[in-house]
Amino acid sequence: MRITERKYLDIYKEEIGNEISSLIKNFDFSENSGGFEYLTKSSAVYSSNIEGNSIDLNSYMNYEMNKDKFKAGKEIEEIEDLIEAYGFAQNNRLNEKNFLNCHKIFSDTLLIRSKRGKYRIEQVGVFGKSGLAYMAIESEFVEKEMKMFFQDINELISTDLNETEVFYFASLIHLRLAHIHPFRDGNGRAARLIEKWFVAEKLGRDFWKMPSEEYYRKNQAKYYETINLGVNFYELNYDECIGFLKMLPNCLK
């Protein structure tokens, strides 16, 4: 599966793609919906929550206002690292070097120094309550997959795309990165960040304000259900991907 694949674009348009222009037009991108910095912090909090961080947005913002009265624990540090990574992405072009730097920034509390901003050299799986849910590609193939992944991203960035196509490919980028699982830890955070990064790269800085992470958090069961397309990298069935692809535009409703 390549992220430039248009195989599912027609059915995507039928199910939600034709709504995207109106969803964008009706979405409140003004600062009245929350300042840019606040919405970035919100994105980082919700993305962290998906990974099990227990600090909710209200608690984090109260901590921000009263830092001198609280001791920052690991969960606060995780969120602050992710906020810093979002800030870096918002001010830099989307490419492999900058993407790896984002991972290096936000994985400070997740991984030892030698693993941060580096593709994994270990086999990893995704485990749930019932045991192993997904086995990612072997570590020796990760770098090759990621080189192709960014070749495709570069192609998409240089291609003239309409709004529907931008959202479609952004979701495929998110989905494919989650399936490659290129890092020892931080893959979910990275996938949600790069999805929004791609949209903002193509459509403008305001699209960093989209509440995609909040939507995924509030619909977490569906998020995990639709991202699960197979038990391992070699048995992924992308013919079932539309459910996941529809989630991003739904965050604008």
DOVEXFI-581993 format. One record per residue (C-alpha): residue in three letters; residue number from 0; x, y, z. Coordinates in nm, 3 decimals. Each point is the difference from the previous one (the first is absolute). Example, Ala and Ser with C-alpha at 12.3 -4.5 7.8 and 13.67 -1.06 7.14 Angstrom:
<rs>
<code:ALA&pos:0&x:1.230&y:-0.450&z:0.780>
<code:SER&pos:1&x:0.137&y:0.344&z:-0.066>
</rs>
This chain:
<rs>
<code:MET&pos:0&x:0.000&y:0.000&z:0.000>
<code:ARG&pos:1&x:0.137&y:0.339&z:-0.102>
<code:ILE&pos:2&x:-0.142&y:0.319&z:0.149>
<code:THR&pos:3&x:-0.040&y:0.143&z:-0.350>
<code:GLU&pos:4&x:-0.260&y:-0.272&z:-0.072>
<code:ARG&pos:5&x:-0.324&y:0.143&z:-0.145>
<code:LYS&pos:6&x:-0.179&y:-0.334&z:-0.006>
<code:TYR&pos:7&x:-0.244&y:0.100&z:0.274>
<code:LEU&pos:8&x:-0.047&y:0.366&z:-0.096>
<code:ASP&pos:9&x:-0.330&y:-0.044&z:-0.188>
<code:ILE&pos:10&x:-0.174&y:-0.183&z:0.283>
<code:TYR&pos:11&x:0.151&y:0.249&z:0.245>
<code:LYS&pos:12&x:-0.157&y:0.284&z:-0.199>
<code:GLU&pos:13&x:-0.336&y:-0.176&z:0.000>
<code:GLU&pos:14&x:0.001&y:-0.064&z:0.376>
<code:ILE&pos:15&x:0.146&y:0.327&z:0.129>
<code:GLY&pos:16&x:0.243&y:0.165&z:-0.242>
<code:ASN&pos:17&x:-0.263&y:0.208&z:-0.176>
<code:GLU&pos:18&x:-0.087&y:0.160&z:0.336>
<code:ILE&pos:19&x:0.353&y:0.114&z:0.081>
<code:SER&pos:20&x:-0.007&y:0.340&z:-0.173>
<code:SER&pos:21&x:-0.319&y:0.097&z:0.185>
<code:LEU&pos:22&x:0.134&y:-0.137&z:0.328>
<code:ILE&pos:23&x:0.310&y:0.217&z:-0.039>
<code:LYS&pos:24&x:-0.209&y:0.303&z:-0.097>
<code:ASN&pos:25&x:-0.221&y:-0.039&z:0.308>
<code:PHE&pos:26&x:0.276&y:-0.080&z:0.247>
<code:ASP&pos:27&x:0.093&y:0.282&z:0.237>
<code:PHE&pos:28&x:0.369&y:0.069&z:-0.063>
<code:SER&pos:29&x:-0.013&y:0.335&z:0.181>
<code:GLU&pos:30&x:0.197&y:0.069&z:0.314>
<code:ASN&pos:31&x:-0.334&y:0.020&z:0.181>
<code:SER&pos:32&x:-0.009&y:-0.380&z:-0.002>
<code:GLY&pos:33&x:0.318&y:0.003&z:0.209>
<code:GLY&pos:34&x:0.338&y:0.160&z:-0.052>
<code:PHE&pos:35&x:0.252&y:-0.177&z:-0.220>
<code:GLU&pos:36&x:0.225&y:-0.088&z:0.294>
<code:TYR&pos:37&x:-0.293&y:-0.126&z:0.205>
<code:LEU&pos:38&x:-0.121&y:-0.223&z:-0.282>
<code:THR&pos:39&x:0.353&y:-0.139&z:-0.043>
<code:LYS&pos:40&x:0.007&y:-0.087&z:0.369>
<code:SER&pos:41&x:-0.342&y:-0.160&z:-0.035>
<code:SER&pos:42&x:0.124&y:-0.213&z:-0.290>
<code:ALA&pos:43&x:0.298&y:-0.121&z:0.204>
<code:VAL&pos:44&x:-0.212&y:-0.080&z:0.306>
<code:TYR&pos:45&x:-0.258&y:-0.202&z:-0.193>
<code:SER&pos:46&x:0.265&y:-0.185&z:-0.200>
<code:SER&pos:47&x:0.176&y:-0.088&z:0.326>
<code:ASN&pos:48&x:-0.331&y:-0.111&z:0.154>
<code:ILE&pos:49&x:-0.046&y:-0.254&z:-0.279>
<code:GLU&pos:50&x:0.328&y:-0.157&z:0.110>
<code:GLY&pos:51&x:-0.112&y:-0.027&z:0.362>
<code:ASN&pos:52&x:0.110&y:0.335&z:0.143>
<code:SER&pos:53&x:-0.248&y:0.087&z:0.276>
<code:ILE&pos:54&x:0.042&y:0.380&z:-0.001>
<code:ASP&pos:55&x:-0.311&y:0.151&z:-0.155>
<code:LEU&pos:56&x:-0.010&y:0.338&z:-0.172>
<code:ASN&pos:57&x:-0.154&y:0.180&z:0.296>
<code:SER&pos:58&x:0.265&y:-0.137&z:0.237>
<code:TYR&pos:59&x:0.281&y:0.088&z:-0.237>
<code:MET&pos:60&x:-0.117&y:0.358&z:-0.053>
<code:ASN&pos:61&x:-0.037&y:0.048&z:0.376>
<code:TYR&pos:62&x:0.353&y:-0.131&z:0.042>
<code:GLU&pos:63&x:0.115&y:0.252&z:-0.264>
<code:MET&pos:64&x:-0.153&y:0.287&z:0.196>
<code:ASN&pos:65&x:0.150&y:-0.115&z:0.331>
<code:LYS&pos:66&x:0.334&y:-0.159&z:-0.089>
<code:ASP&pos:67&x:0.165&y:0.141&z:0.312>
<code:LYS&pos:68&x:-0.245&y:-0.197&z:0.217>
<code:PHE&pos:69&x:0.032&y:-0.337&z:-0.171>
<code:LYS&pos:70&x:0.281&y:-0.243&z:-0.060>
<code:ALA&pos:71&x:0.006&y:-0.117&z:-0.360>
<code:GLY&pos:72&x:-0.017&y:-0.379&z:-0.014>
<code:LYS&pos:73&x:0.075&y:-0.231&z:-0.291>
<code:GLU&pos:74&x:-0.347&y:0.037&z:-0.153>
<code:ILE&pos:75&x:0.026&y:0.381&z:-0.003>
<code:GLU&pos:76&x:0.346&y:-0.027&z:-0.155>
<code:GLU&pos:77&x:-0.135&y:-0.233&z:-0.271>
<code:ILE&pos:78&x:-0.262&y:0.258&z:-0.095>
<code:GLU&pos:79&x:0.246&y:0.291&z:0.005>
<code:ASP&pos:80&x:0.242&y:-0.194&z:-0.223>
<code:LEU&pos:81&x:-0.281&y:-0.066&z:-0.248>
<code:ILE&pos:82&x:-0.103&y:0.367&z:0.004>
<code:GLU&pos:83&x:0.361&y:0.088&z:-0.085>
<code:ALA&pos:84&x:-0.003&y:-0.252&z:-0.287>
<code:TYR&pos:85&x:-0.323&y:0.150&z:-0.139>
<code:GLY&pos:86&x:0.159&y:0.344&z:0.022>
<code:PHE&pos:87&x:0.302&y:-0.121&z:-0.195>
<code:ALA&pos:88&x:-0.222&y:-0.158&z:-0.269>
<code:GLN&pos:89&x:-0.206&y:0.317&z:-0.031>
<code:ASN&pos:90&x:0.311&y:0.196&z:-0.089>
<code:ASN&pos:91&x:0.178&y:-0.248&z:-0.225>
<code:ARG&pos:92&x:-0.064&y:-0.180&z:-0.328>
<code:LEU&pos:93&x:-0.123&y:-0.356&z:0.004>
<code:ASN&pos:94&x:0.289&y:-0.229&z:-0.093>
<code:GLU&pos:95&x:0.172&y:-0.303&z:0.147>
<code:LYS&pos:96&x:0.270&y:0.192&z:0.186>
<code:ASN&pos:97&x:-0.249&y:0.230&z:0.172>
<code:PHE&pos:98&x:-0.236&y:-0.288&z:0.073>
<code:LEU&pos:99&x:0.279&y:-0.190&z:0.176>
<code:ASN&pos:100&x:0.088&y:0.313&z:0.194>
<code:CYS&pos:101&x:-0.361&y:0.026&z:0.118>
<code:HIS&pos:102&x:0.023&y:-0.356&z:0.129>
<code:LYS&pos:103&x:0.327&y:0.082&z:0.173>
<code:ILE&pos:104&x:-0.168&y:0.294&z:0.174>
<code:PHE&pos:105&x:-0.318&y:-0.170&z:0.120>
<code:SER&pos:106&x:0.156&y:-0.334&z:0.096>
<code:ASP&pos:107&x:0.230&y:0.151&z:0.262>
<code:THR&pos:108&x:-0.195&y:-0.160&z:0.284>
<code:LEU&pos:109&x:-0.098&y:-0.311&z:-0.198>
<code:LEU&pos:110&x:0.334&y:-0.139&z:-0.117>
<code:ILE&pos:111&x:0.368&y:-0.003&z:0.082>
<code:ARG&pos:112&x:0.209&y:0.251&z:-0.193>
<code:SER&pos:113&x:0.131&y:-0.249&z:-0.257>
<code:LYS&pos:114&x:-0.356&y:-0.092&z:-0.109>
<code:ARG&pos:115&x:-0.136&y:0.354&z:-0.040>
<code:GLY&pos:116&x:-0.041&y:0.126&z:-0.354>
<code:LYS&pos:117&x:0.123&y:-0.335&z:-0.132>
<code:TYR&pos:118&x:-0.182&y:-0.280&z:-0.177>
<code:ARG&pos:119&x:-0.028&y:-0.312&z:0.211>
<code:ILE&pos:120&x:0.240&y:-0.292&z:-0.016>
<code:GLU&pos:121&x:-0.231&y:-0.230&z:0.198>
<code:GLN&pos:122&x:-0.306&y:-0.200&z:-0.091>
<code:VAL&pos:123&x:-0.313&y:0.157&z:0.148>
<code:GLY&pos:124&x:-0.365&y:-0.093&z:0.031>
<code:VAL&pos:125&x:-0.316&y:0.168&z:0.121>
<code:PHE&pos:126&x:-0.151&y:-0.169&z:0.302>
<code:GLY&pos:127&x:-0.353&y:0.027&z:0.138>
<code:LYS&pos:128&x:-0.196&y:-0.155&z:0.282>
<code:SER&pos:129&x:-0.016&y:-0.332&z:-0.184>
<code:GLY&pos:130&x:0.369&y:-0.009&z:-0.090>
<code:LEU&pos:131&x:0.174&y:0.072&z:-0.330>
<code:ALA&pos:132&x:-0.226&y:0.201&z:-0.231>
<code:TYR&pos:133&x:0.243&y:0.092&z:-0.276>
<code:MET&pos:134&x:0.357&y:-0.088&z:-0.100>
<code:ALA&pos:135&x:0.185&y:0.276&z:-0.186>
<code:ILE&pos:136&x:0.250&y:-0.045&z:-0.280>
<code:GLU&pos:137&x:0.341&y:-0.142&z:0.095>
<code:SER&pos:138&x:0.253&y:0.260&z:0.110>
<code:GLU&pos:139&x:0.241&y:-0.065&z:-0.287>
<code:PHE&pos:140&x:-0.264&y:0.121&z:-0.248>
<code:VAL&pos:141&x:-0.110&y:0.312&z:0.184>
<code:GLU&pos:142&x:0.249&y:0.243&z:-0.151>
<code:LYS&pos:143&x:-0.080&y:-0.114&z:-0.355>
<code:GLU&pos:144&x:-0.374&y:0.038&z:0.063>
<code:MET&pos:145&x:0.050&y:0.347&z:0.144>
<code:LYS&pos:146&x:0.213&y:0.111&z:-0.294>
<code:MET&pos:147&x:-0.285&y:-0.098&z:-0.235>
<code:PHE&pos:148&x:-0.247&y:0.163&z:0.238>
<code:PHE&pos:149&x:0.177&y:0.336&z:-0.020>
<code:GLN&pos:150&x:0.059&y:-0.030&z:-0.372>
<code:ASP&pos:151&x:-0.377&y:-0.024&z:-0.031>
<code:ILE&pos:152&x:-0.056&y:0.291&z:0.240>
<code:ASN&pos:153&x:0.238&y:0.215&z:-0.203>
<code:GLU&pos:154&x:-0.193&y:-0.093&z:-0.315>
<code:LEU&pos:155&x:-0.332&y:0.090&z:0.164>
<code:ILE&pos:156&x:0.137&y:0.331&z:0.129>
<code:SER&pos:157&x:0.115&y:0.096&z:-0.348>
<code:THR&pos:158&x:-0.330&y:-0.108&z:-0.162>
<code:ASP&pos:159&x:-0.297&y:0.235&z:-0.036>
<code:LEU&pos:160&x:-0.275&y:-0.154&z:0.215>
<code:ASN&pos:161&x:-0.351&y:0.118&z:0.077>
<code:GLU&pos:162&x:-0.134&y:0.009&z:0.357>
<code:THR&pos:163&x:-0.162&y:-0.343&z:-0.025>
<code:GLU&pos:164&x:0.322&y:-0.156&z:-0.126>
<code:VAL&pos:165&x:0.204&y:0.167&z:0.275>
<code:PHE&pos:166&x:-0.220&y:-0.150&z:0.271>
<code:TYR&pos:167&x:-0.002&y:-0.339&z:-0.171>
<code:PHE&pos:168&x:0.378&y:-0.020&z:-0.028>
<code:ALA&pos:169&x:0.054&y:0.143&z:0.350>
<code:SER&pos:170&x:-0.205&y:-0.283&z:0.147>
<code:LEU&pos:171&x:0.188&y:-0.258&z:-0.209>
<code:ILE&pos:172&x:0.327&y:0.148&z:0.132>
<code:HIS&pos:173&x:-0.128&y:-0.039&z:0.357>
<code:LEU&pos:174&x:-0.118&y:-0.353&z:-0.062>
<code:ARG&pos:175&x:0.313&y:-0.120&z:-0.178>
<code:LEU&pos:176&x:0.235&y:0.146&z:0.258>
<code:ALA&pos:177&x:-0.191&y:-0.172&z:0.278>
<code:HIS&pos:178&x:0.032&y:-0.329&z:-0.187>
<code:ILE&pos:179&x:0.373&y:0.036&z:-0.069>
<code:HIS&pos:180&x:0.048&y:0.088&z:0.368>
<code:PRO&pos:181&x:0.348&y:0.141&z:-0.065>
<code:PHE&pos:182&x:0.094&y:0.088&z:0.357>
<code:ARG&pos:183&x:0.057&y:-0.189&z:0.322>
<code:ASP&pos:184&x:-0.265&y:0.224&z:0.159>
<code:GLY&pos:185&x:-0.197&y:0.309&z:-0.099>
<code:ASN&pos:186&x:-0.150&y:-0.132&z:-0.324>
<code:GLY&pos:187&x:-0.356&y:0.112&z:0.072>
<code:ARG&pos:188&x:0.108&y:0.351&z:0.095>
<code:ALA&pos:189&x:0.216&y:0.018&z:-0.313>
<code:ALA&pos:190&x:-0.281&y:-0.124&z:-0.228>
<code:ARG&pos:191&x:-0.251&y:0.255&z:0.131>
<code:LEU&pos:192&x:0.253&y:0.282&z:-0.024>
<code:ILE&pos:193&x:0.112&y:-0.077&z:-0.356>
<code:GLU&pos:194&x:-0.361&y:-0.028&z:-0.120>
<code:LYS&pos:195&x:-0.075&y:0.355&z:0.112>
<code:TRP&pos:196&x:0.344&y:0.120&z:-0.116>
<code:PHE&pos:197&x:-0.076&y:-0.119&z:-0.353>
<code:VAL&pos:198&x:-0.339&y:0.175&z:-0.008>
<code:ALA&pos:199&x:0.155&y:0.326&z:0.126>
<code:GLU&pos:200&x:0.286&y:-0.032&z:-0.249>
<code:LYS&pos:201&x:-0.251&y:-0.023&z:-0.286>
<code:LEU&pos:202&x:-0.286&y:0.224&z:0.117>
<code:GLY&pos:203&x:0.156&y:0.248&z:0.241>
<code:ARG&pos:204&x:0.100&y:0.061&z:0.361>
<code:ASP&pos:205&x:-0.359&y:0.038&z:0.121>
<code:PHE&pos:206&x:-0.051&y:-0.374&z:-0.041>
<code:TRP&pos:207&x:0.217&y:-0.063&z:0.306>
<code:LYS&pos:208&x:-0.315&y:0.113&z:0.183>
<code:MET&pos:209&x:-0.199&y:-0.308&z:-0.106>
<code:PRO&pos:210&x:-0.112&y:-0.199&z:0.308>
<code:SER&pos:211&x:0.101&y:-0.334&z:-0.150>
<code:GLU&pos:212&x:0.176&y:-0.127&z:0.312>
<code:GLU&pos:213&x:-0.300&y:0.094&z:0.213>
<code:TYR&pos:214&x:-0.233&y:-0.181&z:-0.241>
<code:TYR&pos:215&x:0.216&y:-0.313&z:0.003>
<code:ARG&pos:216&x:0.013&y:0.008&z:0.380>
<code:LYS&pos:217&x:-0.377&y:0.038&z:0.034>
<code:ASN&pos:218&x:-0.053&y:-0.277&z:-0.254>
<code:GLN&pos:219&x:0.291&y:-0.214&z:0.111>
<code:ALA&pos:220&x:-0.171&y:-0.336&z:-0.032>
<code:LYS&pos:221&x:-0.091&y:0.074&z:-0.362>
<code:TYR&pos:222&x:0.348&y:0.139&z:-0.061>
<code:TYR&pos:223&x:0.165&y:-0.326&z:0.107>
<code:GLU&pos:224&x:-0.262&y:-0.213&z:-0.171>
<code:THR&pos:225&x:0.040&y:0.169&z:-0.339>
<code:ILE&pos:226&x:0.380&y:0.025&z:0.013>
<code:ASN&pos:227&x:0.016&y:-0.377&z:0.050>
<code:LEU&pos:228&x:0.009&y:-0.146&z:-0.351>
<code:GLY&pos:229&x:0.185&y:-0.324&z:0.072>
<code:VAL&pos:230&x:0.193&y:-0.203&z:0.254>
<code:ASN&pos:231&x:0.337&y:0.084&z:-0.151>
<code:PHE&pos:232&x:0.166&y:0.224&z:-0.260>
<code:TYR&pos:233&x:-0.029&y:-0.263&z:-0.272>
<code:GLU&pos:234&x:-0.371&y:-0.069&z:0.046>
<code:LEU&pos:235&x:-0.128&y:0.358&z:0.002>
<code:ASN&pos:236&x:-0.321&y:0.039&z:-0.201>
<code:TYR&pos:237&x:-0.016&y:0.359&z:-0.120>
<code:ASP&pos:238&x:-0.329&y:-0.076&z:-0.174>
<code:GLU&pos:239&x:-0.144&y:0.058&z:0.348>
<code:CYS&pos:240&x:0.166&y:0.339&z:0.052>
<code:ILE&pos:241&x:-0.293&y:0.234&z:-0.075>
<code:GLY&pos:242&x:-0.129&y:-0.009&z:0.357>
<code:PHE&pos:243&x:0.327&y:0.142&z:0.122>
<code:LEU&pos:244&x:0.037&y:0.252&z:-0.284>
<code:LYS&pos:245&x:-0.340&y:0.149&z:0.083>
<code:MET&pos:246&x:0.104&y:0.092&z:0.354>
<code:LEU&pos:247&x:0.219&y:0.302&z:-0.082>
<code:PRO&pos:248&x:-0.264&y:0.203&z:-0.187>
<code:ASN&pos:249&x:-0.253&y:-0.091&z:0.268>
<code:CYS&pos:250&x:0.207&y:0.196&z:0.252>
<code:LEU&pos:251&x:-0.115&y:0.318&z:-0.178>
<code:LYS&pos:252&x:-0.368&y:-0.067&z:0.069>
</rs>
